[in-house]
């Protein structure tokens, strides 16, 4: 049986989405350090309507990061289907890595979000704060279930109370 099309946020305001987000939970992926803590993403809106992306995490006290650019997959659509282009080191790949970044859910105050992509291989639960209460977390996990994700692969990201510097 084919999986249903994912519901995607309509009318995402990138200026409100900009800023710092903390990774609360995610699926493991080959492009993120498996034992990273204090993982966060910072999005900065540019004049051309794209977002500068800075993804950071700390492994054994050392900062690891990657930079990129996010942009609407279809500029004429009001769906929150973005493409993210990461600039990987030249020894790693010849071309930038480009992936889908779909905002599947965001609360009205832009404080919590669920982000995935069409194959359902990647999933992130993110928040403006590094810690969220279990009730909100469970609601966000349920949003992922509703979109056909196997949340048994979801792991919580350790976030310390004293965050690394900007």
VMD Tcl script that builds the backbone (N, CA, C; Angstrom):
set m [mol new atoms 498]
animate dup $m
set s [atomselect $m all]
$s set {name element resname resid chain x y z} {
  {N N UNK 1 A 0.846 -1.187 0.000}
  {CA C UNK 1 A 0.000 0.000 0.000}
  {C C UNK 1 A 0.887 1.245 0.000}
  {N N UNK 2 A 0.611 2.159 -0.891}
  {CA C UNK 2 A 1.399 3.385 -1.000}
  {C C UNK 2 A 1.122 4.306 0.180}
  {N N UNK 3 A 2.178 4.977 0.614}
  {CA C UNK 3 A 2.006 5.926 1.718}
  {C C UNK 3 A 1.342 7.181 1.194}
  {N N UNK 4 A 0.529 7.777 2.055}
  {CA C UNK 4 A -0.167 8.996 1.650}
  {C C UNK 4 A 0.824 10.151 1.525}
  {N N UNK 5 A 0.457 11.122 0.736}
  {CA C UNK 5 A 1.264 12.337 0.595}
  {C C UNK 5 A 1.325 13.041 1.938}
  {N N UNK 6 A 2.494 13.513 2.290}
  {CA C UNK 6 A 2.648 14.204 3.569}
  {C C UNK 6 A 1.980 15.564 3.548}
  {N N UNK 7 A 1.411 15.924 4.681}
  {CA C UNK 7 A 0.885 17.267 4.850}
  {C C UNK 7 A 2.037 18.212 5.130}
  {N N UNK 8 A 2.068 19.319 4.462}
  {CA C UNK 8 A 3.148 20.301 4.606}
  {C C UNK 8 A 2.518 21.626 5.013}
  {N N UNK 9 A 3.214 22.352 5.862}
  {CA C UNK 9 A 2.732 23.661 6.294}
  {C C UNK 9 A 2.517 24.554 5.077}
  {N N UNK 10 A 1.425 25.280 5.081}
  {CA C UNK 10 A 1.132 26.259 4.019}
  {C C UNK 10 A 1.351 27.655 4.598}
  {N N UNK 11 A 1.964 28.525 3.829}
  {CA C UNK 11 A 2.132 29.913 4.256}
  {C C UNK 11 A 3.179 30.102 5.344}
  {N N UNK 12 A 4.274 29.356 5.287}
  {CA C UNK 12 A 5.359 29.527 6.258}
  {C C UNK 12 A 6.020 30.888 6.042}
  {N N UNK 13 A 6.132 31.661 7.110}
  {CA C UNK 13 A 6.794 32.968 7.039}
  {C C UNK 13 A 8.262 32.774 7.390}
  {N N UNK 14 A 9.136 32.873 6.394}
  {CA C UNK 14 A 10.551 32.617 6.624}
  {C C UNK 14 A 11.168 33.603 7.617}
  {N N UNK 15 A 10.658 34.848 7.644}
  {CA C UNK 15 A 11.216 35.808 8.600}
  {C C UNK 15 A 10.910 35.386 10.027}
  {N N UNK 16 A 9.767 34.727 10.251}
  {CA C UNK 16 A 9.432 34.224 11.594}
  {C C UNK 16 A 10.159 32.911 11.886}
  {N N UNK 17 A 10.444 32.150 10.846}
  {CA C UNK 17 A 11.145 30.874 10.999}
  {C C UNK 17 A 12.635 31.090 11.265}
  {N N UNK 18 A 13.152 32.224 10.840}
  {CA C UNK 18 A 14.565 32.543 11.033}
  {C C UNK 18 A 14.916 32.532 12.507}
  {N N UNK 19 A 16.192 32.328 12.776}
  {CA C UNK 19 A 16.682 32.346 14.148}
  {C C UNK 19 A 17.221 30.991 14.559}
  {N N UNK 20 A 17.391 30.826 15.850}
  {CA C UNK 20 A 17.999 29.621 16.423}
  {C C UNK 20 A 16.941 28.574 16.742}
  {N N UNK 21 A 17.216 27.337 16.355}
  {CA C UNK 21 A 16.384 26.179 16.673}
  {C C UNK 21 A 17.275 25.100 17.285}
  {N N UNK 22 A 16.770 24.430 18.289}
  {CA C UNK 22 A 17.487 23.329 18.924}
  {C C UNK 22 A 16.890 22.006 18.477}
  {N N UNK 23 A 17.751 21.047 18.198}
  {CA C UNK 23 A 17.294 19.708 17.826}
  {C C UNK 23 A 16.895 18.970 19.098}
  {N N UNK 24 A 15.624 18.669 19.205}
  {CA C UNK 24 A 15.103 17.946 20.363}
  {C C UNK 24 A 15.224 16.442 20.134}
  {N N UNK 25 A 14.940 16.019 18.918}
  {CA C UNK 25 A 15.041 14.601 18.553}
  {C C UNK 25 A 15.187 14.507 17.040}
  {N N UNK 26 A 15.764 13.393 16.580}
  {CA C UNK 26 A 15.977 13.223 15.143}
  {C C UNK 26 A 16.212 11.754 14.830}
  {N N UNK 27 A 16.088 11.423 13.551}
  {CA C UNK 27 A 16.545 10.137 13.053}
  {C C UNK 27 A 18.051 10.258 12.853}
  {N N UNK 28 A 18.787 9.196 13.100}
  {CA C UNK 28 A 20.221 9.198 12.793}
  {C C UNK 28 A 20.395 9.329 11.293}
  {N N UNK 29 A 21.434 10.033 10.902}
  {CA C UNK 29 A 21.707 10.190 9.472}
  {C C UNK 29 A 23.214 10.166 9.247}
  {N N UNK 30 A 23.605 9.836 8.046}
  {CA C UNK 30 A 25.026 9.720 7.735}
  {C C UNK 30 A 25.736 11.067 7.751}
  {N N UNK 31 A 24.988 12.156 7.614}
  {CA C UNK 31 A 25.626 13.465 7.516}
  {C C UNK 31 A 25.653 14.233 8.838}
  {N N UNK 32 A 25.224 13.612 9.916}
  {CA C UNK 32 A 25.315 14.238 11.232}
  {C C UNK 32 A 26.093 13.309 12.153}
  {N N UNK 33 A 26.922 13.887 13.011}
  {CA C UNK 33 A 27.692 13.091 13.962}
  {C C UNK 33 A 26.737 12.340 14.894}
  {N N UNK 34 A 26.951 11.059 15.059}
  {CA C UNK 34 A 26.052 10.218 15.851}
  {C C UNK 34 A 26.051 10.575 17.338}
  {N N UNK 35 A 27.167 11.030 17.856}
  {CA C UNK 35 A 27.245 11.296 19.288}
  {C C UNK 35 A 27.311 12.789 19.597}
  {N N UNK 36 A 26.765 13.599 18.720}
  {CA C UNK 36 A 26.773 15.053 18.937}
  {C C UNK 36 A 25.765 15.437 20.014}
  {N N UNK 37 A 26.118 16.469 20.759}
  {CA C UNK 37 A 25.224 17.029 21.768}
  {C C UNK 37 A 25.031 18.505 21.464}
  {N N UNK 38 A 24.040 19.102 22.109}
  {CA C UNK 38 A 23.762 20.534 21.939}
  {C C UNK 38 A 23.614 20.911 20.464}
  {N N UNK 39 A 23.009 20.015 19.698}
  {CA C UNK 39 A 22.841 20.242 18.268}
  {C C UNK 39 A 21.800 21.334 18.035}
  {N N UNK 40 A 22.133 22.237 17.134}
  {CA C UNK 40 A 21.247 23.364 16.861}
  {C C UNK 40 A 21.434 23.827 15.419}
  {N N UNK 41 A 20.439 24.563 14.954}
  {CA C UNK 41 A 20.472 25.154 13.613}
  {C C UNK 41 A 20.112 26.626 13.748}
  {N N UNK 42 A 20.812 27.449 12.993}
  {CA C UNK 42 A 20.522 28.875 12.967}
  {C C UNK 42 A 20.233 29.257 11.519}
  {N N UNK 43 A 19.060 29.856 11.308}
  {CA C UNK 43 A 18.625 30.286 9.983}
  {C C UNK 43 A 18.580 31.807 9.955}
  {N N UNK 44 A 19.210 32.382 8.927}
  {CA C UNK 44 A 19.248 33.833 8.783}
  {C C UNK 44 A 18.661 34.199 7.424}
  {N N UNK 45 A 17.574 34.966 7.445}
  {CA C UNK 45 A 16.909 35.364 6.207}
  {C C UNK 45 A 17.745 36.401 5.468}
  {N N UNK 46 A 17.950 36.170 4.181}
  {CA C UNK 46 A 18.703 37.101 3.339}
  {C C UNK 46 A 17.735 37.922 2.495}
  {N N UNK 47 A 18.223 39.003 1.945}
  {CA C UNK 47 A 17.377 39.904 1.141}
  {C C UNK 47 A 16.743 39.215 -0.052}
  {N N UNK 48 A 17.400 38.181 -0.597}
  {CA C UNK 48 A 16.850 37.495 -1.773}
  {C C UNK 48 A 15.790 36.447 -1.406}
  {N N UNK 49 A 15.444 36.346 -0.114}
  {CA C UNK 49 A 14.400 35.417 0.308}
  {C C UNK 49 A 14.906 34.025 0.646}
  {N N UNK 50 A 16.201 33.796 0.535}
  {CA C UNK 50 A 16.765 32.512 0.936}
  {C C UNK 50 A 17.225 32.598 2.394}
  {N N UNK 51 A 17.537 31.453 2.956}
  {CA C UNK 51 A 18.022 31.399 4.333}
  {C C UNK 51 A 19.464 30.908 4.356}
  {N N UNK 52 A 20.319 31.616 5.074}
  {CA C UNK 52 A 21.626 31.061 5.414}
  {C C UNK 52 A 21.378 30.012 6.481}
  {N N UNK 53 A 22.060 28.880 6.397}
  {CA C UNK 53 A 21.887 27.789 7.338}
  {C C UNK 53 A 23.229 27.512 8.011}
  {N N UNK 54 A 23.199 27.400 9.323}
  {CA C UNK 54 A 24.368 26.966 10.086}
  {C C UNK 54 A 23.902 25.862 11.025}
  {N N UNK 55 A 24.350 24.633 10.771}
  {CA C UNK 55 A 24.043 23.498 11.642}
  {C C UNK 55 A 25.277 23.212 12.481}
  {N N UNK 56 A 25.072 23.108 13.808}
  {CA C UNK 56 A 26.186 22.888 14.718}
  {C C UNK 56 A 25.866 21.780 15.708}
  {N N UNK 57 A 26.900 21.083 16.126}
  {CA C UNK 57 A 26.805 20.100 17.190}
  {C C UNK 57 A 28.179 19.961 17.810}
  {N N UNK 58 A 28.234 19.432 19.019}
  {CA C UNK 58 A 29.499 19.272 19.714}
  {C C UNK 58 A 29.763 17.801 19.961}
  {N N UNK 59 A 30.952 17.344 19.568}
  {CA C UNK 59 A 31.372 15.966 19.754}
  {C C UNK 59 A 32.649 15.986 20.588}
  {N N UNK 60 A 32.562 15.374 21.764}
  {CA C UNK 60 A 33.708 15.359 22.689}
  {C C UNK 60 A 34.263 16.761 22.923}
  {N N UNK 61 A 33.355 17.732 23.068}
  {CA C UNK 61 A 33.753 19.104 23.357}
  {C C UNK 61 A 34.207 19.915 22.160}
  {N N UNK 62 A 34.238 19.316 20.988}
  {CA C UNK 62 A 34.693 20.010 19.781}
  {C C UNK 62 A 33.495 20.347 18.890}
  {N N UNK 63 A 33.438 21.593 18.444}
  {CA C UNK 63 A 32.344 22.046 17.587}
  {C C UNK 63 A 32.504 21.478 16.181}
  {N N UNK 64 A 31.434 20.876 15.690}
  {CA C UNK 64 A 31.367 20.446 14.298}
  {C C UNK 64 A 30.221 21.203 13.660}
  {N N UNK 65 A 30.418 21.667 12.442}
  {CA C UNK 65 A 29.371 22.458 11.805}
  {C C UNK 65 A 29.430 22.312 10.298}
  {N N UNK 66 A 28.306 22.693 9.691}
  {CA C UNK 66 A 28.230 22.760 8.240}
  {C C UNK 66 A 27.332 23.944 7.885}
  {N N UNK 67 A 27.683 24.630 6.820}
  {CA C UNK 67 A 26.911 25.785 6.361}
  {C C UNK 67 A 26.192 25.437 5.063}
  {N N UNK 68 A 25.093 26.162 4.841}
  {CA C UNK 68 A 24.346 25.932 3.621}
  {C C UNK 68 A 23.368 27.053 3.354}
  {N N UNK 69 A 22.520 26.812 2.381}
  {CA C UNK 69 A 21.481 27.756 1.979}
  {C C UNK 69 A 20.186 26.990 1.787}
  {N N UNK 70 A 19.100 27.556 2.290}
  {CA C UNK 70 A 17.775 26.966 2.087}
  {C C UNK 70 A 16.958 27.909 1.206}
  {N N UNK 71 A 16.150 27.318 0.351}
  {CA C UNK 71 A 15.313 28.112 -0.560}
  {C C UNK 71 A 14.064 27.317 -0.894}
  {N N UNK 72 A 13.016 28.027 -1.304}
  {CA C UNK 72 A 11.763 27.358 -1.651}
  {C C UNK 72 A 11.983 26.483 -2.886}
  {N N UNK 73 A 11.506 25.249 -2.802}
  {CA C UNK 73 A 11.632 24.328 -3.937}
  {C C UNK 73 A 10.867 24.865 -5.147}
  {N N UNK 74 A 9.700 25.446 -4.886}
  {CA C UNK 74 A 8.879 26.042 -5.941}
  {C C UNK 74 A 8.482 27.437 -5.469}
  {N N UNK 75 A 9.144 28.478 -5.975}
  {CA C UNK 75 A 8.868 29.837 -5.504}
  {C C UNK 75 A 7.418 30.281 -5.666}
  {N N UNK 76 A 6.667 29.641 -6.560}
  {CA C UNK 76 A 5.270 30.043 -6.774}
  {C C UNK 76 A 4.314 29.342 -5.806}
  {N N UNK 77 A 4.794 28.368 -5.038}
  {CA C UNK 77 A 3.947 27.608 -4.123}
  {C C UNK 77 A 3.966 28.239 -2.727}
  {N N UNK 78 A 2.855 28.055 -2.003}
  {CA C UNK 78 A 2.833 28.536 -0.619}
  {C C UNK 78 A 3.157 27.405 0.356}
  {N N UNK 79 A 3.563 26.234 -0.154}
  {CA C UNK 79 A 3.908 25.108 0.700}
  {C C UNK 79 A 5.328 25.271 1.244}
  {N N UNK 80 A 5.526 24.794 2.481}
  {CA C UNK 80 A 6.836 24.886 3.140}
  {C C UNK 80 A 7.725 23.720 2.705}
  {N N UNK 81 A 7.921 23.607 1.405}
  {CA C UNK 81 A 8.824 22.607 0.836}
  {C C UNK 81 A 10.085 23.355 0.411}
  {N N UNK 82 A 11.123 23.175 1.205}
  {CA C UNK 82 A 12.381 23.859 0.935}
  {C C UNK 82 A 13.418 22.871 0.426}
  {N N UNK 83 A 14.412 23.405 -0.220}
  {CA C UNK 83 A 15.621 22.670 -0.589}
  {C C UNK 83 A 16.733 23.271 0.250}
  {N N UNK 84 A 17.629 22.425 0.718}
  {CA C UNK 84 A 18.788 22.902 1.454}
  {C C UNK 84 A 20.026 22.408 0.727}
  {N N UNK 85 A 20.897 23.348 0.438}
  {CA C UNK 85 A 22.160 23.040 -0.229}
  {C C UNK 85 A 23.270 23.247 0.791}
  {N N UNK 86 A 23.991 22.161 1.116}
  {CA C UNK 86 A 25.100 22.258 2.055}
  {C C UNK 86 A 26.411 22.281 1.296}
  {N N UNK 87 A 27.322 23.043 1.819}
  {CA C UNK 87 A 28.639 23.177 1.209}
  {C C UNK 87 A 29.595 22.254 1.941}
  {N N UNK 88 A 29.830 21.083 1.353}
  {CA C UNK 88 A 30.673 20.088 1.981}
  {C C UNK 88 A 32.126 20.352 1.600}
  {N N UNK 89 A 33.063 19.902 2.428}
  {CA C UNK 89 A 34.479 20.115 2.107}
  {C C UNK 89 A 34.828 19.538 0.743}
  {N N UNK 90 A 35.722 20.191 0.030}
  {CA C UNK 90 A 36.042 19.800 -1.344}
  {C C UNK 90 A 36.579 18.374 -1.439}
  {N N UNK 91 A 37.250 17.869 -0.398}
  {CA C UNK 91 A 37.766 16.508 -0.449}
  {C C UNK 91 A 36.655 15.472 -0.290}
  {N N UNK 92 A 35.469 15.910 0.169}
  {CA C UNK 92 A 34.360 15.004 0.436}
  {C C UNK 92 A 33.465 14.810 -0.783}
  {N N UNK 93 A 33.242 15.873 -1.507}
  {CA C UNK 93 A 32.363 15.784 -2.684}
  {C C UNK 93 A 32.706 16.914 -3.659}
  {N N UNK 94 A 32.433 16.669 -4.898}
  {CA C UNK 94 A 32.705 17.681 -5.925}
  {C C UNK 94 A 31.604 18.729 -5.957}
  {N N UNK 95 A 30.370 18.317 -5.694}
  {CA C UNK 95 A 29.228 19.217 -5.775}
  {C C UNK 95 A 28.601 19.393 -4.394}
  {N N UNK 96 A 27.883 20.492 -4.197}
  {CA C UNK 96 A 27.181 20.651 -2.919}
  {C C UNK 96 A 26.118 19.568 -2.756}
  {N N UNK 97 A 25.838 19.212 -1.514}
  {CA C UNK 97 A 24.786 18.236 -1.212}
  {C C UNK 97 A 23.469 18.991 -1.095}
  {N N UNK 98 A 22.450 18.541 -1.831}
  {CA C UNK 98 A 21.145 19.201 -1.818}
  {C C UNK 98 A 20.098 18.206 -1.340}
  {N N UNK 99 A 19.271 18.649 -0.395}
  {CA C UNK 99 A 18.237 17.769 0.131}
  {C C UNK 99 A 16.924 18.491 0.321}
  {N N UNK 100 A 15.878 17.704 0.483}
  {CA C UNK 100 A 14.558 18.250 0.759}
  {C C UNK 100 A 14.438 18.559 2.246}
  {N N UNK 101 A 13.750 19.639 2.558}
  {CA C UNK 101 A 13.518 20.081 3.932}
  {C C UNK 101 A 12.083 20.562 3.966}
  {N N UNK 102 A 11.187 19.699 4.420}
  {CA C UNK 102 A 9.760 20.026 4.435}
  {C C UNK 102 A 9.318 20.291 5.867}
  {N N UNK 103 A 8.735 21.440 6.094}
  {CA C UNK 103 A 8.183 21.755 7.408}
  {C C UNK 103 A 6.785 21.138 7.441}
  {N N UNK 104 A 6.661 20.076 8.247}
  {CA C UNK 104 A 5.415 19.312 8.305}
  {C C UNK 104 A 4.439 19.886 9.316}
  {N N UNK 105 A 4.993 20.552 10.316}
  {CA C UNK 105 A 4.159 21.166 11.352}
  {C C UNK 105 A 4.948 22.290 12.007}
  {N N UNK 106 A 4.258 23.377 12.312}
  {CA C UNK 106 A 4.821 24.433 13.150}
  {C C UNK 106 A 3.677 25.023 13.957}
  {N N UNK 107 A 3.936 25.308 15.232}
  {CA C UNK 107 A 2.873 25.882 16.051}
  {C C UNK 107 A 2.673 27.351 15.680}
  {N N UNK 108 A 1.583 27.921 16.116}
  {CA C UNK 108 A 1.211 29.291 15.732}
  {C C UNK 108 A 2.243 30.330 16.169}
  {N N UNK 109 A 2.968 30.049 17.243}
  {CA C UNK 109 A 3.958 31.000 17.749}
  {C C UNK 109 A 5.369 30.740 17.218}
  {N N UNK 110 A 5.514 29.779 16.303}
  {CA C UNK 110 A 6.824 29.445 15.725}
  {C C UNK 110 A 7.836 29.068 16.811}
  {N N UNK 111 A 7.392 28.214 17.745}
  {CA C UNK 111 A 8.261 27.763 18.829}
  {C C UNK 111 A 8.662 26.292 18.709}
  {N N UNK 112 A 7.864 25.493 18.015}
  {CA C UNK 112 A 8.117 24.059 17.851}
  {C C UNK 112 A 7.784 23.665 16.417}
  {N N UNK 113 A 8.583 22.754 15.868}
  {CA C UNK 113 A 8.330 22.328 14.493}
  {C C UNK 113 A 8.727 20.869 14.305}
  {N N UNK 114 A 8.104 20.260 13.299}
  {CA C UNK 114 A 8.455 18.922 12.849}
  {C C UNK 114 A 8.870 19.069 11.392}
  {N N UNK 115 A 10.061 18.562 11.082}
  {CA C UNK 115 A 10.623 18.711 9.740}
  {C C UNK 115 A 10.997 17.337 9.211}
  {N N UNK 116 A 10.683 17.100 7.948}
  {CA C UNK 116 A 11.029 15.822 7.333}
  {C C UNK 116 A 11.272 16.006 5.851}
  {N N UNK 117 A 11.151 14.897 5.132}
  {CA C UNK 117 A 11.279 14.953 3.682}
  {C C UNK 117 A 10.536 13.769 3.072}
  {N N UNK 118 A 10.300 13.804 1.760}
  {CA C UNK 118 A 9.347 12.877 1.135}
  {C C UNK 118 A 9.621 11.381 1.333}
  {N N UNK 119 A 10.867 10.964 1.427}
  {CA C UNK 119 A 11.140 9.522 1.576}
  {C C UNK 119 A 10.920 9.033 3.005}
  {N N UNK 120 A 10.745 9.978 3.930}
  {CA C UNK 120 A 10.563 9.682 5.362}
  {C C UNK 120 A 11.806 9.038 5.983}
  {N N UNK 121 A 12.976 9.231 5.362}
  {CA C UNK 121 A 14.232 8.716 5.925}
  {C C UNK 121 A 14.812 9.653 6.967}
  {N N UNK 122 A 14.401 10.902 6.938}
  {CA C UNK 122 A 14.939 11.900 7.855}
  {C C UNK 122 A 13.794 12.605 8.563}
  {N N UNK 123 A 14.016 12.885 9.838}
  {CA C UNK 123 A 13.005 13.549 10.645}
  {C C UNK 123 A 13.700 14.323 11.749}
  {N N UNK 124 A 13.220 15.527 12.004}
  {CA C UNK 124 A 13.734 16.348 13.087}
  {C C UNK 124 A 12.564 16.958 13.843}
  {N N UNK 125 A 12.672 16.947 15.150}
  {CA C UNK 125 A 11.778 17.709 16.018}
  {C C UNK 125 A 12.647 18.814 16.583}
  {N N UNK 126 A 12.246 20.060 16.325}
  {CA C UNK 126 A 13.064 21.192 16.730}
  {C C UNK 126 A 12.236 22.176 17.554}
  {N N UNK 127 A 12.945 22.963 18.350}
  {CA C UNK 127 A 12.281 23.910 19.233}
  {C C UNK 127 A 13.164 25.140 19.416}
  {N N UNK 128 A 12.551 26.251 19.728}
  {CA C UNK 128 A 13.305 27.473 20.029}
  {C C UNK 128 A 14.051 27.348 21.352}
  {N N UNK 129 A 13.568 26.474 22.219}
  {CA C UNK 129 A 14.220 26.239 23.505}
  {C C UNK 129 A 14.882 24.863 23.466}
  {N N UNK 130 A 15.942 24.718 24.228}
  {CA C UNK 130 A 16.703 23.466 24.203}
  {C C UNK 130 A 15.999 22.319 24.916}
  {N N UNK 131 A 15.021 22.632 25.739}
  {CA C UNK 131 A 14.256 21.605 26.455}
  {C C UNK 131 A 12.770 21.917 26.317}
  {N N UNK 132 A 11.980 20.867 26.083}
  {CA C UNK 132 A 10.528 21.047 26.027}
  {C C UNK 132 A 9.890 20.015 26.944}
  {N N UNK 133 A 8.665 20.299 27.366}
  {CA C UNK 133 A 8.037 19.341 28.280}
  {C C UNK 133 A 7.517 18.126 27.502}
  {N N UNK 134 A 7.333 17.050 28.233}
  {CA C UNK 134 A 6.955 15.781 27.616}
  {C C UNK 134 A 5.641 15.860 26.855}
  {N N UNK 135 A 4.702 16.655 27.343}
  {CA C UNK 135 A 3.408 16.766 26.663}
  {C C UNK 135 A 3.590 17.326 25.250}
  {N N UNK 136 A 4.362 18.394 25.122}
  {CA C UNK 136 A 4.615 18.985 23.800}
  {C C UNK 136 A 5.405 18.007 22.934}
  {N N UNK 137 A 6.419 17.394 23.515}
  {CA C UNK 137 A 7.221 16.421 22.765}
  {C C UNK 137 A 6.332 15.310 22.200}
  {N N UNK 138 A 5.483 14.759 23.031}
  {CA C UNK 138 A 4.605 13.679 22.579}
  {C C UNK 138 A 3.636 14.136 21.492}
  {N N UNK 139 A 3.177 15.372 21.569}
  {CA C UNK 139 A 2.311 15.920 20.514}
  {C C UNK 139 A 3.078 16.022 19.197}
  {N N UNK 140 A 4.331 16.436 19.259}
  {CA C UNK 140 A 5.137 16.556 18.047}
  {C C UNK 140 A 5.453 15.179 17.460}
  {N N UNK 141 A 5.746 14.231 18.314}
  {CA C UNK 141 A 5.963 12.857 17.843}
  {C C UNK 141 A 4.703 12.336 17.168}
  {N N UNK 142 A 3.543 12.627 17.722}
  {CA C UNK 142 A 2.284 12.176 17.118}
  {C C UNK 142 A 2.087 12.798 15.740}
  {N N UNK 143 A 2.511 14.058 15.571}
  {CA C UNK 143 A 2.431 14.694 14.238}
  {C C UNK 143 A 3.245 13.874 13.236}
  {N N UNK 144 A 4.423 13.408 13.652}
  {CA C UNK 144 A 5.269 12.603 12.764}
  {C C UNK 144 A 4.593 11.264 12.445}
  {N N UNK 145 A 4.003 10.644 13.444}
  {CA C UNK 145 A 3.268 9.384 13.230}
  {C C UNK 145 A 2.154 9.616 12.214}
  {N N UNK 146 A 1.429 10.721 12.379}
  {CA C UNK 146 A 0.318 11.047 11.478}
  {C C UNK 146 A 0.781 11.215 10.035}
  {N N UNK 147 A 2.051 11.566 9.857}
  {CA C UNK 147 A 2.599 11.743 8.505}
  {C C UNK 147 A 3.298 10.490 7.995}
  {N N UNK 148 A 3.146 9.382 8.721}
  {CA C UNK 148 A 3.653 8.099 8.237}
  {C C UNK 148 A 5.077 7.765 8.645}
  {N N UNK 149 A 5.632 8.466 9.628}
  {CA C UNK 149 A 6.995 8.177 10.081}
  {C C UNK 149 A 7.023 7.034 11.078}
  {N N UNK 150 A 8.068 6.219 11.006}
  {CA C UNK 150 A 8.328 5.167 11.983}
  {C C UNK 150 A 9.131 5.808 13.112}
  {N N UNK 151 A 8.441 6.256 14.140}
  {CA C UNK 151 A 9.097 7.016 15.202}
  {C C UNK 151 A 9.927 6.136 16.146}
  {N N UNK 152 A 9.936 4.829 15.920}
  {CA C UNK 152 A 10.829 3.979 16.719}
  {C C UNK 152 A 12.293 4.304 16.405}
  {N N UNK 153 A 12.554 4.954 15.274}
  {CA C UNK 153 A 13.921 5.344 14.888}
  {C C UNK 153 A 14.320 6.709 15.457}
  {N N UNK 154 A 13.401 7.356 16.141}
  {CA C UNK 154 A 13.647 8.692 16.682}
  {C C UNK 154 A 14.492 8.593 17.946}
  {N N UNK 155 A 15.522 9.427 18.027}
  {CA C UNK 155 A 16.318 9.473 19.249}
  {C C UNK 155 A 16.391 10.912 19.749}
  {N N UNK 156 A 16.316 11.068 21.071}
  {CA C UNK 156 A 16.400 12.404 21.664}
  {C C UNK 156 A 17.853 12.885 21.613}
  {N N UNK 157 A 18.005 14.161 21.345}
  {CA C UNK 157 A 19.329 14.774 21.266}
  {C C UNK 157 A 19.689 15.362 22.623}
  {N N UNK 158 A 20.818 14.957 23.202}
  {CA C UNK 158 A 21.205 15.554 24.492}
  {C C UNK 158 A 21.453 17.059 24.355}
  {N N UNK 159 A 20.816 17.816 25.207}
  {CA C UNK 159 A 20.989 19.265 25.256}
  {C C UNK 159 A 21.379 19.627 26.684}
  {N N UNK 160 A 22.498 20.310 26.857}
  {CA C UNK 160 A 22.932 20.683 28.193}
  {C C UNK 160 A 22.228 21.971 28.629}
  {N N UNK 161 A 22.286 22.240 29.914}
  {CA C UNK 161 A 21.684 23.474 30.425}
  {C C UNK 161 A 22.554 24.682 30.113}
  {N N UNK 162 A 23.854 24.482 30.086}
  {CA C UNK 162 A 24.795 25.567 29.740}
  {C C UNK 162 A 25.225 25.351 28.301}
  {N N UNK 163 A 24.669 26.139 27.406}
  {CA C UNK 163 A 24.929 25.940 25.986}
  {C C UNK 163 A 26.269 26.507 25.555}
  {N N UNK 164 A 26.851 25.922 24.535}
  {CA C UNK 164 A 28.103 26.458 23.988}
  {C C UNK 164 A 27.878 27.883 23.496}
  {N N UNK 165 A 28.946 28.658 23.366}
  {CA C UNK 165 A 28.807 30.027 22.871}
  {C C UNK 165 A 28.270 30.074 21.449}
  {N N UNK 166 A 27.812 31.239 21.052}
  {CA C UNK 166 A 27.243 31.405 19.705}
  {C C UNK 166 A 28.201 31.056 18.629}
}
mol reanalyze $m
mol bondsrecalc $m
mol representation Tube
mol addrep $m
